[in-house]
Amino acid sequence: MANYLKIKTVDSYERNDPIQSLWRNVLIVALEDAVKQRGLPFYGYARKAAIEYFTIPNRDFAMVCHYAGFDHLTVRRKVHEYLERNKDEREKENMPAVQGERLFQSQEIRQ
């Protein structure tokens, strides 16, 4: 009878490595913060910080990618490409209202 080898697939390895899964989830949450529009106050600042986390080289990002089992340069390049492709959409969503523009002006004031 043939002796079959059980080959460890990527899926079974990921399920058995909770530390790597944790760091991958850290990257997922940061990526969601960078690309999703949320209606929370001060979310624009958090979104900008998340985008900078991926686009500006830093040791923290490289370490998180290493623990997640990814090459930080590849992750940075792919996120940068995605952000560039969707730049127009992001700018439309984040356009602030013109400061000083009146929302309502009564007829009495115009006279």
Secondary structure as GFF3:
##gff-version 3
##sequence-region A 1 111
A	DSSP	alpha_helix	10	16	.	.	.	ID=ss1
A	DSSP	alpha_helix	18	35	.	.	.	ID=ss2
A	DSSP	alpha_helix	43	55	.	.	.	ID=ss3
A	DSSP	alpha_helix	59	68	.	.	.	ID=ss4
A	DSSP	alpha_helix	72	85	.	.	.	ID=ss5
A	DSSP	alpha_helix	87	93	.	.	.	ID=ss6
A	DSSP	alpha_helix	107	110	.	.	.	ID=ss7
###
